[in-house]
Amino acid sequence: MSKRVLQGIVVSDTCDKTVIVRVDRRVIHPVYKKFVTHSKKYAAHDEHDRFHVGDTVQIEESRPISKRKHWVVLGGPGDVAAGRRAAAAAGMAPTVENAVDRAAQQTETRGGAA
């Protein structure tokens, strides 16, 4: 029997070697015939703590690792964790100071407070 592979978004990475992944699926409502989005959260094992909140990852079913953890992170499309580290090293990653500076510049170009 093959193992299930799901794709989702990391919503929490506070635990050591564990990430919480939200997997969304769209189903059609039986009465109203509209698409409804259902989501479920899975605890997945991330051995090297490579993935952080907002990363898109693929998880695979595995043997029980702990009480709640039965999934292992395979990786993201193009290994997004490595790409983010490279962007941060190059200085491309947005920081809080940059966001505050950009907001102040936008206010100045609009003519200040109304």
Biopython code that builds the backbone (N, CA, C, O; Angstrom):
import numpy as np
from Bio.PDB.StructureBuilder import StructureBuilder

atoms = [
    (1, "MET", "N", (0.838, -1.181, 0.000)),
    (1, "MET", "CA", (0.000, 0.000, 0.000)),
    (1, "MET", "C", (0.883, 1.245, 0.000)),
    (1, "MET", "O", (1.815, 1.361, 0.796)),
    (2, "SER", "N", (0.577, 2.169, -0.901)),
    (2, "SER", "CA", (1.400, 3.368, -0.999)),
    (2, "SER", "C", (1.046, 4.355, 0.106)),
    (2, "SER", "O", (-0.066, 4.353, 0.635)),
    (3, "LYS", "N", (2.004, 5.185, 0.435)),
    (3, "LYS", "CA", (1.796, 6.182, 1.484)),
    (3, "LYS", "C", (1.164, 7.421, 0.886)),
    (3, "LYS", "O", (1.471, 7.806, -0.243)),
    (4, "ARG", "N", (0.283, 8.042, 1.647)),
    (4, "ARG", "CA", (-0.365, 9.264, 1.174)),
    (4, "ARG", "C", (0.610, 10.429, 1.235)),
    (4, "ARG", "O", (1.423, 10.530, 2.154)),
    (5, "VAL", "N", (0.517, 11.299, 0.252)),
    (5, "VAL", "CA", (1.332, 12.517, 0.217)),
    (5, "VAL", "C", (0.356, 13.684, 0.094)),
    (5, "VAL", "O", (-0.473, 13.712, -0.815)),
    (6, "LEU", "N", (0.456, 14.649, 1.012)),
    (6, "LEU", "CA", (-0.407, 15.820, 1.010)),
    (6, "LEU", "C", (0.439, 17.078, 0.901)),
    (6, "LEU", "O", (1.618, 17.074, 1.254)),
    (7, "GLN", "N", (-0.167, 18.154, 0.412)),
    (7, "GLN", "CA", (0.534, 19.435, 0.314)),
    (7, "GLN", "C", (-0.228, 20.456, 1.141)),
    (7, "GLN", "O", (-1.455, 20.527, 1.078)),
    (8, "GLY", "N", (0.508, 21.247, 1.917)),
    (8, "GLY", "CA", (-0.128, 22.247, 2.762)),
    (8, "GLY", "C", (0.826, 23.366, 3.113)),
    (8, "GLY", "O", (1.941, 23.454, 2.599)),
    (9, "ILE", "N", (0.352, 24.222, 4.006)),
    (9, "ILE", "CA", (1.112, 25.397, 4.428)),
    (9, "ILE", "C", (1.455, 25.262, 5.901)),
    (9, "ILE", "O", (0.610, 24.884, 6.712)),
    (10, "VAL", "N", (2.700, 25.572, 6.242)),
    (10, "VAL", "CA", (3.137, 25.519, 7.640)),
    (10, "VAL", "C", (2.487, 26.677, 8.400)),
    (10, "VAL", "O", (2.640, 27.837, 8.020)),
    (11, "VAL", "N", (1.763, 26.356, 9.474)),
    (11, "VAL", "CA", (1.107, 27.386, 10.278)),
    (11, "VAL", "C", (1.782, 27.579, 11.636)),
    (11, "VAL", "O", (1.540, 28.583, 12.307)),
    (12, "SER", "N", (2.627, 26.626, 12.050)),
    (12, "SER", "CA", (3.342, 26.767, 13.313)),
    (12, "SER", "C", (4.639, 25.979, 13.245)),
    (12, "SER", "O", (4.684, 24.871, 12.712)),
    (13, "ASP", "N", (5.697, 26.574, 13.798)),
    (13, "ASP", "CA", (6.987, 25.884, 13.862)),
    (13, "ASP", "C", (7.629, 26.050, 15.237)),
    (13, "ASP", "O", (8.852, 25.995, 15.362)),
    (14, "THR", "N", (6.809, 26.253, 16.268)),
    (14, "THR", "CA", (7.354, 26.517, 17.597)),
    (14, "THR", "C", (7.899, 25.273, 18.277)),
    (14, "THR", "O", (8.780, 25.380, 19.130)),
    (15, "CYS", "N", (7.400, 24.095, 17.923)),
    (15, "CYS", "CA", (7.889, 22.864, 18.539)),
    (15, "CYS", "C", (9.236, 22.466, 17.934)),
    (15, "CYS", "O", (9.542, 22.810, 16.792)),
    (16, "ASP", "N", (10.034, 21.739, 18.713)),
    (16, "ASP", "CA", (11.332, 21.278, 18.243)),
    (16, "ASP", "C", (11.142, 20.081, 17.317)),
    (16, "ASP", "O", (10.497, 19.104, 17.699)),
    (17, "LYS", "N", (11.696, 20.144, 16.100)),
    (17, "LYS", "CA", (11.637, 19.086, 15.096)),
    (17, "LYS", "C", (10.208, 18.762, 14.655)),
    (17, "LYS", "O", (9.951, 17.665, 14.159)),
    (18, "THR", "N", (9.286, 19.695, 14.830)),
    (18, "THR", "CA", (7.892, 19.482, 14.444)),
    (18, "THR", "C", (7.342, 20.747, 13.822)),
    (18, "THR", "O", (7.617, 21.849, 14.297)),
    (19, "VAL", "N", (6.565, 20.594, 12.760)),
    (19, "VAL", "CA", (5.820, 21.707, 12.185)),
    (19, "VAL", "C", (4.360, 21.289, 12.098)),
    (19, "VAL", "O", (4.048, 20.110, 11.932)),
    (20, "ILE", "N", (3.472, 22.266, 12.213)),
    (20, "ILE", "CA", (2.046, 22.024, 12.039)),
    (20, "ILE", "C", (1.694, 22.504, 10.636)),
    (20, "ILE", "O", (1.932, 23.659, 10.283)),
    (21, "VAL", "N", (1.123, 21.595, 9.840)),
    (21, "VAL", "CA", (0.825, 21.873, 8.439)),
    (21, "VAL", "C", (-0.683, 21.864, 8.246)),
    (21, "VAL", "O", (-1.356, 20.906, 8.625)),
    (22, "ARG", "N", (-1.224, 22.949, 7.646)),
    (22, "ARG", "CA", (-2.652, 23.013, 7.334)),
    (22, "ARG", "C", (-2.860, 22.573, 5.896)),
    (22, "ARG", "O", (-2.291, 23.149, 4.969)),
    (23, "VAL", "N", (-3.681, 21.546, 5.720)),
    (23, "VAL", "CA", (-3.995, 21.029, 4.392)),
    (23, "VAL", "C", (-5.441, 21.393, 4.077)),
    (23, "VAL", "O", (-6.357, 21.019, 4.809)),
    (24, "ASP", "N", (-5.638, 22.124, 2.982)),
    (24, "ASP", "CA", (-6.980, 22.529, 2.556)),
    (24, "ASP", "C", (-7.455, 21.614, 1.448)),
    (24, "ASP", "O", (-6.676, 21.194, 0.593)),
    (25, "ARG", "N", (-8.744, 21.311, 1.472)),
    (25, "ARG", "CA", (-9.334, 20.566, 0.371)),
    (25, "ARG", "C", (-10.689, 21.169, 0.064)),
    (25, "ARG", "O", (-11.391, 21.642, 0.958)),
    (26, "ARG", "N", (-11.050, 21.146, -1.212)),
    (26, "ARG", "CA", (-12.325, 21.719, -1.650)),
    (26, "ARG", "C", (-13.288, 20.591, -1.966)),
    (26, "ARG", "O", (-12.977, 19.689, -2.744)),
    (27, "VAL", "N", (-14.470, 20.653, -1.349)),
    (27, "VAL", "CA", (-15.509, 19.659, -1.603)),
    (27, "VAL", "C", (-16.780, 20.385, -2.010)),
    (27, "VAL", "O", (-16.975, 21.550, -1.663)),
    (28, "ILE", "N", (-17.625, 19.710, -2.732)),
    (28, "ILE", "CA", (-18.873, 20.314, -3.162)),
    (28, "ILE", "C", (-19.942, 20.000, -2.114)),
    (28, "ILE", "O", (-20.061, 18.864, -1.654)),
    (29, "HIS", "N", (-20.708, 21.012, -1.750)),
    (29, "HIS", "CA", (-21.754, 20.855, -0.757)),
    (29, "HIS", "C", (-22.883, 20.012, -1.346)),
    (29, "HIS", "O", (-23.307, 20.261, -2.474)),
    (30, "PRO", "N", (-23.378, 19.015, -0.601)),
    (30, "PRO", "CA", (-24.370, 18.113, -1.174)),
    (30, "PRO", "C", (-25.719, 18.770, -1.492)),
    (30, "PRO", "O", (-26.407, 18.330, -2.413)),
    (31, "VAL", "N", (-26.104, 19.795, -0.760)),
    (31, "VAL", "CA", (-27.399, 20.435, -0.988)),
    (31, "VAL", "C", (-27.258, 21.670, -1.872)),
    (31, "VAL", "O", (-27.981, 21.820, -2.856)),
    (32, "TYR", "N", (-26.319, 22.558, -1.515)),
    (32, "TYR", "CA", (-26.212, 23.848, -2.196)),
    (32, "TYR", "C", (-25.347, 23.818, -3.448)),
    (32, "TYR", "O", (-25.332, 24.788, -4.205)),
    (33, "LYS", "N", (-24.623, 22.721, -3.683)),
    (33, "LYS", "CA", (-23.788, 22.559, -4.875)),
    (33, "LYS", "C", (-22.734, 23.659, -5.030)),
    (33, "LYS", "O", (-22.366, 24.031, -6.144)),
    (34, "LYS", "N", (-22.272, 24.153, -3.929)),
    (34, "LYS", "CA", (-21.197, 25.155, -3.925)),
    (34, "LYS", "C", (-19.934, 24.482, -3.389)),
    (34, "LYS", "O", (-20.004, 23.529, -2.613)),
    (35, "PHE", "N", (-18.786, 24.992, -3.816)),
    (35, "PHE", "CA", (-17.537, 24.470, -3.286)),
    (35, "PHE", "C", (-17.293, 25.050, -1.900)),
    (35, "PHE", "O", (-17.413, 26.256, -1.685)),
    (36, "VAL", "N", (-16.949, 24.169, -0.965)),
    (36, "VAL", "CA", (-16.651, 24.557, 0.404)),
    (36, "VAL", "C", (-15.227, 24.102, 0.700)),
    (36, "VAL", "O", (-14.837, 22.999, 0.317)),
    (37, "THR", "N", (-14.450, 24.940, 1.378)),
    (37, "THR", "CA", (-13.074, 24.601, 1.720)),
    (37, "THR", "C", (-13.031, 24.015, 3.126)),
    (37, "THR", "O", (-13.450, 24.656, 4.091)),
    (38, "HIS", "N", (-12.524, 22.799, 3.230)),
    (38, "HIS", "CA", (-12.308, 22.162, 4.518)),
    (38, "HIS", "C", (-10.809, 22.130, 4.761)),
    (38, "HIS", "O", (-10.033, 21.881, 3.837)),
    (39, "SER", "N", (-10.398, 22.378, 5.992)),
    (39, "SER", "CA", (-8.972, 22.315, 6.302)),
    (39, "SER", "C", (-8.759, 21.434, 7.520)),
    (39, "SER", "O", (-9.623, 21.307, 8.388)),
    (40, "LYS", "N", (-7.586, 20.836, 7.553)),
    (40, "LYS", "CA", (-7.210, 19.994, 8.673)),
    (40, "LYS", "C", (-5.735, 20.230, 8.949)),
    (40, "LYS", "O", (-4.951, 20.449, 8.026)),
    (41, "LYS", "N", (-5.355, 20.185, 10.234)),
    (41, "LYS", "CA", (-3.965, 20.414, 10.607)),
    (41, "LYS", "C", (-3.305, 19.094, 10.995)),
    (41, "LYS", "O", (-3.877, 18.278, 11.717)),
    (42, "TYR", "N", (-2.095, 18.911, 10.499)),
    (42, "TYR", "CA", (-1.318, 17.716, 10.778)),
    (42, "TYR", "C", (0.005, 18.124, 11.423)),
    (42, "TYR", "O", (0.625, 19.110, 11.025)),
    (43, "ALA", "N", (0.426, 17.354, 12.424)),
    (43, "ALA", "CA", (1.756, 17.541, 13.012)),
    (43, "ALA", "C", (2.718, 16.684, 12.203)),
    (43, "ALA", "O", (2.509, 15.478, 12.069)),
    (44, "ALA", "N", (3.767, 17.291, 11.664)),
    (44, "ALA", "CA", (4.720, 16.577, 10.815)),
    (44, "ALA", "C", (6.135, 16.728, 11.361)),
    (44, "ALA", "O", (6.491, 17.759, 11.933)),
    (45, "HIS", "N", (6.925, 15.691, 11.176)),
    (45, "HIS", "CA", (8.299, 15.661, 11.672)),
    (45, "HIS", "C", (9.222, 16.408, 10.699)),
    (45, "HIS", "O", (9.262, 16.106, 9.506)),
    (46, "ASP", "N", (9.956, 17.381, 11.232)),
    (46, "ASP", "CA", (10.917, 18.174, 10.457)),
    (46, "ASP", "C", (12.256, 18.059, 11.178)),
    (46, "ASP", "O", (12.559, 18.843, 12.077)),
    (47, "GLU", "N", (13.044, 17.083, 10.778)),
    (47, "GLU", "CA", (14.259, 16.706, 11.507)),
    (47, "GLU", "C", (15.221, 17.868, 11.725)),
    (47, "GLU", "O", (15.778, 17.999, 12.815)),
    (48, "HIS", "N", (15.432, 18.709, 10.726)),
    (48, "HIS", "CA", (16.451, 19.756, 10.821)),
    (48, "HIS", "C", (15.865, 21.145, 11.012)),
    (48, "HIS", "O", (16.589, 22.129, 10.855)),
    (49, "ASP", "N", (14.593, 21.266, 11.341)),
    (49, "ASP", "CA", (13.919, 22.562, 11.552)),
    (49, "ASP", "C", (14.164, 23.506, 10.373)),
    (49, "ASP", "O", (14.527, 24.666, 10.571)),
    (50, "ARG", "N", (13.969, 23.015, 9.156)),
    (50, "ARG", "CA", (14.227, 23.815, 7.961)),
    (50, "ARG", "C", (13.051, 24.690, 7.563)),
    (50, "ARG", "O", (13.250, 25.713, 6.909)),
    (51, "PHE", "N", (11.834, 24.321, 7.936)),
    (51, "PHE", "CA", (10.649, 25.012, 7.433)),
    (51, "PHE", "C", (10.035, 25.897, 8.505)),
    (51, "PHE", "O", (10.042, 25.568, 9.691)),
    (52, "HIS", "N", (9.498, 27.041, 8.053)),
    (52, "HIS", "CA", (8.941, 28.030, 8.965)),
    (52, "HIS", "C", (7.550, 28.433, 8.505)),
    (52, "HIS", "O", (7.092, 28.004, 7.446)),
    (53, "VAL", "N", (6.888, 29.247, 9.290)),
    (53, "VAL", "CA", (5.515, 29.651, 9.017)),
    (53, "VAL", "C", (5.405, 30.271, 7.625)),
    (53, "VAL", "O", (6.198, 31.139, 7.259)),
    (54, "GLY", "N", (4.424, 29.822, 6.861)),
    (54, "GLY", "CA", (4.181, 30.355, 5.535)),
    (54, "GLY", "C", (4.762, 29.526, 4.410)),
    (54, "GLY", "O", (4.416, 29.749, 3.250)),
    (55, "ASP", "N", (5.636, 28.574, 4.712)),
    (55, "ASP", "CA", (6.224, 27.728, 3.676)),
    (55, "ASP", "C", (5.206, 26.709, 3.183)),
    (55, "ASP", "O", (4.407, 26.195, 3.966)),
    (56, "THR", "N", (5.234, 26.419, 1.896)),
    (56, "THR", "CA", (4.414, 25.360, 1.323)),
    (56, "THR", "C", (5.254, 24.096, 1.308)),
    (56, "THR", "O", (6.362, 24.085, 0.773)),
    (57, "VAL", "N", (4.720, 23.022, 1.901)),
    (57, "VAL", "CA", (5.481, 21.786, 2.030)),
    (57, "VAL", "C", (4.627, 20.592, 1.626)),
    (57, "VAL", "O", (3.400, 20.670, 1.578)),
    (58, "GLN", "N", (5.302, 19.493, 1.339)),
    (58, "GLN", "CA", (4.633, 18.224, 1.111)),
    (58, "GLN", "C", (4.947, 17.320, 2.290)),
    (58, "GLN", "O", (6.087, 17.258, 2.750)),
    (59, "ILE", "N", (3.918, 16.612, 2.781)),
    (59, "ILE", "CA", (4.110, 15.701, 3.900)),
    (59, "ILE", "C", (3.690, 14.297, 3.468)),
    (59, "ILE", "O", (2.793, 14.125, 2.643)),
    (60, "GLU", "N", (4.363, 13.298, 4.047)),
    (60, "GLU", "CA", (4.088, 11.908, 3.704)),
    (60, "GLU", "C", (3.748, 11.137, 4.965)),
    (60, "GLU", "O", (4.338, 11.358, 6.023)),
    (61, "GLU", "N", (2.794, 10.235, 4.843)),
    (61, "GLU", "CA", (2.386, 9.379, 5.941)),
    (61, "GLU", "C", (3.566, 8.498, 6.357)),
    (61, "GLU", "O", (4.337, 8.052, 5.508)),
    (62, "SER", "N", (3.707, 8.245, 7.672)),
    (62, "SER", "CA", (4.821, 7.420, 8.140)),
    (62, "SER", "C", (4.385, 6.636, 9.378)),
    (62, "SER", "O", (3.229, 6.685, 9.797)),
    (63, "ARG", "N", (5.327, 5.932, 9.931)),
    (63, "ARG", "CA", (5.059, 5.207, 11.175)),
    (63, "ARG", "C", (4.813, 6.227, 12.280)),
    (63, "ARG", "O", (5.213, 7.382, 12.136)),
    (64, "PRO", "N", (4.165, 5.835, 13.382)),
    (64, "PRO", "CA", (3.968, 6.779, 14.477)),
    (64, "PRO", "C", (5.313, 7.213, 15.084)),
    (64, "PRO", "O", (6.126, 6.384, 15.494)),
    (65, "ILE", "N", (5.518, 8.517, 15.127)),
    (65, "ILE", "CA", (6.752, 9.057, 15.675)),
    (65, "ILE", "C", (6.529, 9.486, 17.123)),
    (65, "ILE", "O", (7.426, 9.370, 17.958)),
    (66, "SER", "N", (5.334, 9.979, 17.409)),
    (66, "SER", "CA", (4.949, 10.329, 18.770)),
    (66, "SER", "C", (3.432, 10.176, 18.866)),
    (66, "SER", "O", (2.806, 9.607, 17.972)),
    (67, "LYS", "N", (2.852, 10.677, 19.935)),
    (67, "LYS", "CA", (1.415, 10.514, 20.137)),
    (67, "LYS", "C", (0.597, 11.132, 19.004)),
    (67, "LYS", "O", (-0.381, 10.533, 18.557)),
    (68, "ARG", "N", (0.982, 12.325, 18.532)),
    (68, "ARG", "CA", (0.230, 13.038, 17.495)),
    (68, "ARG", "C", (0.903, 13.036, 16.136)),
    (68, "ARG", "O", (0.279, 13.403, 15.140)),
    (69, "LYS", "N", (2.150, 12.633, 16.075)),
    (69, "LYS", "CA", (2.939, 12.816, 14.861)),
    (69, "LYS", "C", (3.025, 11.515, 14.060)),
    (69, "LYS", "O", (3.659, 10.549, 14.485)),
    (70, "HIS", "N", (2.362, 11.510, 12.867)),
    (70, "HIS", "CA", (2.385, 10.343, 11.995)),
    (70, "HIS", "C", (2.739, 10.746, 10.566)),
    (70, "HIS", "O", (2.490, 9.993, 9.626)),
    (71, "TRP", "N", (3.317, 11.926, 10.406)),
    (71, "TRP", "CA", (3.659, 12.457, 9.088)),
    (71, "TRP", "C", (5.091, 12.967, 9.109)),
    (71, "TRP", "O", (5.594, 13.386, 10.151)),
    (72, "VAL", "N", (5.749, 12.930, 7.943)),
    (72, "VAL", "CA", (7.116, 13.413, 7.793)),
    (72, "VAL", "C", (7.135, 14.427, 6.658)),
    (72, "VAL", "O", (6.511, 14.214, 5.618)),
    (73, "VAL", "N", (7.853, 15.533, 6.860)),
    (73, "VAL", "CA", (7.967, 16.552, 5.820)),
    (73, "VAL", "C", (8.924, 16.056, 4.741)),
    (73, "VAL", "O", (10.075, 15.722, 5.023)),
    (74, "LEU", "N", (8.433, 16.011, 3.499)),
    (74, "LEU", "CA", (9.291, 15.625, 2.371)),
    (74, "LEU", "C", (10.096, 16.806, 1.878)),
    (74, "LEU", "O", (11.264, 16.658, 1.520)),
    (75, "GLY", "N", (9.493, 17.956, 1.857)),
    (75, "GLY", "CA", (10.145, 19.162, 1.357)),
    (75, "GLY", "C", (9.115, 20.032, 0.683)),
    (75, "GLY", "O", (7.936, 19.686, 0.606)),
    (76, "GLY", "N", (9.576, 21.166, 0.195)),
    (76, "GLY", "CA", (8.682, 22.076, -0.494)),
    (76, "GLY", "C", (9.000, 22.099, -1.970)),
    (76, "GLY", "O", (10.002, 21.528, -2.401)),
    (77, "PRO", "N", (8.152, 22.758, -2.756)),
    (77, "PRO", "CA", (8.451, 22.888, -4.174)),
    (77, "PRO", "C", (9.722, 23.712, -4.367)),
    (77, "PRO", "O", (9.751, 24.895, -4.029)),
    (78, "GLY", "N", (10.749, 23.107, -4.895)),
    (78, "GLY", "CA", (12.021, 23.808, -5.094)),
    (78, "GLY", "C", (12.753, 24.063, -3.796)),
    (78, "GLY", "O", (13.658, 24.896, -3.754)),
    (79, "ASP", "N", (12.380, 23.360, -2.725)),
    (79, "ASP", "CA", (12.969, 23.531, -1.394)),
    (79, "ASP", "C", (12.978, 25.007, -1.011)),
    (79, "ASP", "O", (14.017, 25.667, -1.045)),
    (80, "VAL", "N", (11.810, 25.508, -0.651)),
    (80, "VAL", "CA", (11.630, 26.925, -0.351)),
    (80, "VAL", "C", (12.475, 27.398, 0.817)),
    (80, "VAL", "O", (12.830, 28.575, 0.878)),
    (81, "ALA", "N", (12.805, 26.514, 1.742)),
    (81, "ALA", "CA", (13.613, 26.938, 2.892)),
    (81, "ALA", "C", (14.997, 27.381, 2.436)),
    (81, "ALA", "O", (15.518, 28.382, 2.929)),
    (82, "ALA", "N", (15.593, 26.656, 1.511)),
    (82, "ALA", "CA", (16.916, 27.036, 1.015)),
    (82, "ALA", "C", (16.840, 28.354, 0.247)),
    (82, "ALA", "O", (17.751, 29.177, 0.339)),
    (83, "GLY", "N", (15.772, 28.557, -0.503)),
    (83, "GLY", "CA", (15.606, 29.796, -1.257)),
    (83, "GLY", "C", (15.438, 31.002, -0.363)),
    (83, "GLY", "O", (15.953, 32.078, -0.669)),
    (84, "ARG", "N", (14.723, 30.842, 0.745)),
    (84, "ARG", "CA", (14.518, 31.959, 1.658)),
    (84, "ARG", "C", (15.821, 32.332, 2.343)),
    (84, "ARG", "O", (16.099, 33.514, 2.543)),
    (85, "ARG", "N", (16.634, 31.325, 2.710)),
    (85, "ARG", "CA", (17.915, 31.616, 3.350)),
    (85, "ARG", "C", (18.838, 32.370, 2.402)),
    (85, "ARG", "O", (19.550, 33.284, 2.818)),
    (86, "ALA", "N", (18.827, 31.988, 1.136)),
    (86, "ALA", "CA", (19.673, 32.666, 0.149)),
    (86, "ALA", "C", (19.218, 34.112, -0.034)),
    (86, "ALA", "O", (20.050, 35.009, -0.166)),
    (87, "ALA", "N", (17.901, 34.345, -0.045)),
    (87, "ALA", "CA", (17.373, 35.703, -0.190)),
    (87, "ALA", "C", (17.725, 36.548, 1.031)),
    (87, "ALA", "O", (18.048, 37.728, 0.895)),
    (88, "ALA", "N", (17.665, 35.955, 2.217)),
    (88, "ALA", "CA", (18.009, 36.692, 3.434)),
    (88, "ALA", "C", (19.490, 37.047, 3.448)),
    (88, "ALA", "O", (19.868, 38.133, 3.885)),
    (89, "ALA", "N", (20.330, 36.130, 2.969)),
    (89, "ALA", "CA", (21.768, 36.391, 2.936)),
    (89, "ALA", "C", (22.099, 37.505, 1.950)),
    (89, "ALA", "O", (23.038, 38.273, 2.161)),
    (90, "ALA", "N", (21.321, 37.589, 0.868)),
    (90, "ALA", "CA", (21.566, 38.622, -0.138)),
    (90, "ALA", "C", (20.951, 39.962, 0.261)),
    (90, "ALA", "O", (21.164, 40.968, -0.415)),
    (91, "GLY", "N", (20.193, 39.979, 1.352)),
    (91, "GLY", "CA", (19.581, 41.224, 1.807)),
    (91, "GLY", "C", (18.268, 41.539, 1.129)),
    (91, "GLY", "O", (17.796, 42.673, 1.213)),
    (92, "MET", "N", (17.662, 40.574, 0.457)),
    (92, "MET", "CA", (16.398, 40.802, -0.233)),
    (92, "MET", "C", (15.189, 40.586, 0.663)),
    (92, "MET", "O", (14.095, 41.047, 0.338)),
    (93, "ALA", "N", (15.361, 39.906, 1.767)),
    (93, "ALA", "CA", (14.227, 39.609, 2.636)),
    (93, "ALA", "C", (13.738, 40.893, 3.297)),
    (93, "ALA", "O", (14.548, 41.667, 3.808)),
    (94, "PRO", "N", (12.422, 41.135, 3.296)),
    (94, "PRO", "CA", (11.906, 42.346, 3.917)),
    (94, "PRO", "C", (12.047, 42.290, 5.433)),
    (94, "PRO", "O", (11.827, 41.247, 6.048)),
    (95, "THR", "N", (12.406, 43.389, 6.013)),
    (95, "THR", "CA", (12.517, 43.483, 7.462)),
    (95, "THR", "C", (11.511, 44.484, 7.968)),
    (95, "THR", "O", (10.897, 45.205, 7.181)),
    (96, "VAL", "N", (11.336, 44.538, 9.261)),
    (96, "VAL", "CA", (10.374, 45.457, 9.857)),
    (96, "VAL", "C", (10.785, 46.901, 9.593)),
    (96, "VAL", "O", (9.937, 47.744, 9.301)),
    (97, "GLU", "N", (12.084, 47.192, 9.696)),
    (97, "GLU", "CA", (12.567, 48.551, 9.483)),
    (97, "GLU", "C", (12.282, 49.000, 8.053)),
    (97, "GLU", "O", (11.869, 50.138, 7.829)),
    (98, "ASN", "N", (12.501, 48.105, 7.081)),
    (98, "ASN", "CA", (12.239, 48.442, 5.682)),
    (98, "ASN", "C", (10.760, 48.733, 5.460)),
    (98, "ASN", "O", (10.414, 49.646, 4.711)),
    (99, "ALA", "N", (9.891, 47.968, 6.102)),
    (99, "ALA", "CA", (8.453, 48.172, 5.941)),
    (99, "ALA", "C", (8.031, 49.519, 6.530)),
    (99, "ALA", "O", (7.190, 50.210, 5.956)),
    (100, "VAL", "N", (8.614, 49.895, 7.679)),
    (100, "VAL", "CA", (8.282, 51.173, 8.303)),
    (100, "VAL", "C", (8.773, 52.317, 7.424)),
    (100, "VAL", "O", (8.063, 53.307, 7.247)),
    (101, "ASP", "N", (9.989, 52.194, 6.866)),
    (101, "ASP", "CA", (10.529, 53.225, 5.982)),
    (101, "ASP", "C", (9.663, 53.391, 4.740)),
    (101, "ASP", "O", (9.393, 54.513, 4.311)),
    (102, "ARG", "N", (9.223, 52.258, 4.155)),
    (102, "ARG", "CA", (8.373, 52.328, 2.960)),
    (102, "ARG", "C", (7.045, 53.005, 3.264)),
    (102, "ARG", "O", (6.549, 53.782, 2.449)),
    (103, "ALA", "N", (6.458, 52.717, 4.437)),
    (103, "ALA", "CA", (5.188, 53.335, 4.808)),
    (103, "ALA", "C", (5.357, 54.842, 4.986)),
    (103, "ALA", "O", (4.481, 55.611, 4.589)),
    (104, "ALA", "N", (6.476, 55.275, 5.579)),
    (104, "ALA", "CA", (6.726, 56.698, 5.766)),
    (104, "ALA", "C", (6.926, 57.397, 4.419)),
    (104, "ALA", "O", (6.453, 58.519, 4.236)),
    (105, "GLN", "N", (7.611, 56.759, 3.485)),
    (105, "GLN", "CA", (7.816, 57.337, 2.172)),
    (105, "GLN", "C", (6.498, 57.468, 1.420)),
    (105, "GLN", "O", (6.281, 58.466, 0.733)),
    (106, "GLN", "N", (5.624, 56.491, 1.535)),
    (106, "GLN", "CA", (4.330, 56.558, 0.857)),
    (106, "GLN", "C", (3.496, 57.694, 1.419)),
    (106, "GLN", "O", (2.796, 58.377, 0.672)),
    (107, "THR", "N", (3.562, 57.906, 2.729)),
    (107, "THR", "CA", (2.806, 58.993, 3.353)),
    (107, "THR", "C", (3.320, 60.341, 2.867)),
    (107, "THR", "O", (2.525, 61.244, 2.607)),
    (108, "GLU", "N", (4.658, 60.494, 2.739)),
    (108, "GLU", "CA", (5.248, 61.734, 2.286)),
    (108, "GLU", "C", (4.865, 62.041, 0.842)),
    (108, "GLU", "O", (4.606, 63.193, 0.494)),
    (109, "THR", "N", (4.829, 61.001, -0.002)),
    (109, "THR", "CA", (4.509, 61.240, -1.420)),
    (109, "THR", "C", (3.039, 61.587, -1.611)),
    (109, "THR", "O", (2.682, 62.200, -2.617)),
    (110, "ARG", "N", (2.182, 61.212, -0.676)),
    (110, "ARG", "CA", (0.762, 61.530, -0.769)),
    (110, "ARG", "C", (0.463, 62.939, -0.246)),
    (110, "ARG", "O", (-0.662, 63.418, -0.390)),
    (111, "GLY", "N", (1.408, 63.584, 0.335)),
    (111, "GLY", "CA", (1.206, 64.929, 0.843)),
    (111, "GLY", "C", (0.990, 64.999, 2.328)),
    (111, "GLY", "O", (0.471, 65.994, 2.833)),
    (112, "GLY", "N", (1.380, 63.957, 3.044)),
    (112, "GLY", "CA", (1.265, 63.983, 4.502)),
    (112, "GLY", "C", (-0.144, 63.664, 4.952)),
    (112, "GLY", "O", (-0.923, 63.061, 4.214)),
    (113, "ALA", "N", (-0.470, 64.077, 6.183)),
    (113, "ALA", "CA", (-1.799, 63.797, 6.746)),
    (113, "ALA", "C", (-2.826, 64.715, 6.114)),
    (113, "ALA", "O", (-2.527, 65.858, 5.768)),
    (114, "ALA", "N", (-4.038, 64.205, 5.967)),
    (114, "ALA", "CA", (-5.088, 64.984, 5.297)),
    (114, "ALA", "C", (-5.781, 65.935, 6.221)),
    (114, "ALA", "O", (-6.685, 66.657, 5.800)),
]
sb = StructureBuilder()
sb.init_structure("model")
sb.init_model(0)
sb.init_chain("A")
sb.init_seg("    ")
for serial, (resi, resn, name, xyz) in enumerate(atoms, 1):
    if name == "N":
        sb.init_residue(resn, " ", resi, " ")
    sb.init_atom(name, np.array(xyz, "f"), 0.0, 1.0, " ", f" {name:<3s}", serial, name[0])
structure = sb.get_structure()
